[in-house]
Every structure is written in structure tokens, then in C-alpha cells.
Amino acid sequence: MNYTFDILGVSPILDFFNHQQRIGEKANPPGVEYLGTYQCTLDAFLESVETVPTQKGWNMDRAVDTVIQFWMNHPDRIRYWKNRLEDAGNASVLVSRIADMPSLKAQFNSLFKEK
């Protein structure tokens, strides 16, 4: 299975927590995870990926490799988001998304169907 990883932005901790609660109430595709980290480091991203429940049936080695490849191939984006996180202060998290491709596509398609 192929995975995708991206940094989506910086969010106040409480807003991210509320978003996670709303997602948990919806019937979202099981292969999309939104993660929050307090630091913009490779170790922090890898730790956040390790929190993904194992019952999703993911190949965690490939998911981790996807995060590492993102880190190595996007230094400018990493630097940008690190600066934005520092600007936001201690009450914020860096939000990222890891997903298997079919589930992410299904989630995007469902957004077009919502009003």
C-alpha cells in the first residue's frame, strides 16, 4: 500500500483536539490520520505516526518510510513550518496528515458531496 504524508499547518491545541473529536464522530475512511506535534523534528513526526492504531492494517514500515522521504525531500517546507510553529508559541501544535492513497481519495470525494 502507498502512503502520503504532508504538513497541513499550525493550530491551537484546543482547536486540534476539538477537530479530532469531530472526526471521531464521523464515518471517515479508516486510512486517514491527522496528527499533532509540539516540535517540527523528524523524531516528533515519527513518534506521532507510531500512535496510529495498528488495527488499521497499515504497513507501519512503509508509513514511517513515507514520513522520512517527506522530511528528506522537502527541506524548505520543513523550515517554513518550523518557523510558523515557533511564531505561534507554546499553545499550538503542528498538524500533519498521513493516509493511504485510496482512503485519502475517498475522503476528498466525500468533501465534494457535502454541502
C-alpha positions as CSV (number, residue, x, y, z in Angstrom):
1,M,0.0,0.0,0.0
2,N,1.2,3.5,-0.8
3,Y,1.0,6.3,1.8
4,T,1.2,10.1,1.6
5,F,2.3,12.5,4.3
6,D,2.0,16.2,4.4
7,I,2.2,19.1,6.9
8,L,-1.1,20.9,6.9
9,G,-0.5,23.8,9.3
10,V,-0.3,25.1,12.8
11,S,-3.3,25.0,15.1
12,P,-4.0,26.0,18.7
13,I,-4.0,22.8,20.8
14,L,-7.7,23.1,21.8
15,D,-8.8,23.6,18.2
16,F,-6.9,20.5,17.1
17,F,-8.3,18.5,19.9
18,N,-11.9,19.6,19.0
19,H,-11.2,18.7,15.4
20,Q,-10.0,15.2,16.4
21,Q,-13.2,14.7,18.4
22,R,-15.4,15.7,15.5
23,I,-13.6,13.4,13.1
24,G,-14.1,10.5,15.6
25,E,-17.8,11.1,15.5
26,K,-18.0,10.9,11.7
27,A,-17.7,7.8,9.5
28,N,-14.4,8.8,7.9
29,P,-12.3,6.4,5.8
30,P,-10.1,4.4,8.2
31,G,-6.9,5.1,6.4
32,V,-6.6,8.8,7.1
33,E,-4.9,10.1,10.3
34,Y,-4.4,13.7,11.4
35,L,-1.5,14.1,13.8
36,G,-0.3,16.9,16.1
37,T,3.2,17.5,17.3
38,Y,4.7,20.2,19.5
39,Q,8.0,20.2,17.6
40,C,9.0,20.2,14.0
41,T,11.5,17.4,14.1
42,L,11.8,14.1,12.3
43,D,11.6,12.3,15.6
44,A,8.4,14.1,16.6
45,F,6.8,13.2,13.3
46,L,7.9,9.6,13.6
47,E,6.6,9.4,17.2
48,S,3.2,10.8,16.1
49,V,3.0,8.2,13.3
50,E,3.6,5.4,15.9
51,T,0.4,6.4,17.6
52,V,-1.7,5.3,14.6
53,P,-3.8,2.3,15.8
54,T,-2.4,-0.9,14.5
55,Q,-5.9,-2.3,13.7
56,K,-5.9,-0.1,10.5
57,G,-3.9,-2.8,8.8
58,W,-1.2,-0.4,7.7
59,N,2.3,-1.5,6.9
60,M,4.0,0.7,9.5
61,D,7.4,0.4,8.0
62,R,6.2,1.9,4.7
63,A,4.2,4.6,6.6
64,V,7.4,5.5,8.5
65,D,9.4,5.5,5.3
66,T,6.9,7.9,3.8
67,V,7.5,10.4,6.6
68,I,11.2,10.0,6.3
69,Q,11.1,10.6,2.5
70,F,8.9,13.7,3.0
71,W,11.5,15.0,5.5
72,M,14.4,14.4,3.2
73,N,12.7,15.8,0.0
74,H,11.1,19.0,1.4
75,P,13.6,20.9,3.5
76,D,12.1,24.3,2.5
77,R,8.7,23.3,3.6
78,I,10.0,21.8,6.9
79,R,11.9,25.1,7.6
80,Y,8.8,27.1,6.8
81,W,6.5,25.2,9.1
82,K,9.2,25.1,11.9
83,N,9.2,28.9,11.8
84,R,5.4,29.1,11.8
85,L,5.2,26.8,14.8
86,E,7.8,28.9,16.7
87,D,5.9,32.0,15.8
88,A,2.6,30.5,17.1
89,G,4.0,29.9,20.6
90,N,3.7,27.0,23.1
91,A,-0.1,26.7,22.9
92,S,0.0,25.4,19.3
93,V,0.7,22.1,17.5
94,L,2.0,21.4,14.0
95,V,-0.7,19.4,12.2
96,S,0.1,16.8,9.7
97,R,-1.7,14.1,7.8
98,I,-0.7,10.6,6.9
99,A,-3.0,8.4,4.8
100,D,-3.2,5.5,2.4
101,M,-4.0,6.8,-1.0
102,P,-7.4,5.1,-1.6
103,S,-8.7,6.4,1.8
104,L,-7.4,9.9,1.1
105,K,-9.1,9.9,-2.3
106,A,-12.4,8.7,-0.7
107,Q,-12.2,11.5,1.9
108,F,-11.6,14.1,-0.8
109,N,-14.5,12.8,-2.8
110,S,-16.8,12.9,0.2
111,L,-16.0,16.6,0.7
112,F,-17.3,17.3,-2.8
113,K,-20.6,15.5,-1.9
114,E,-21.1,17.5,1.3
115,K,-23.0,20.8,1.2
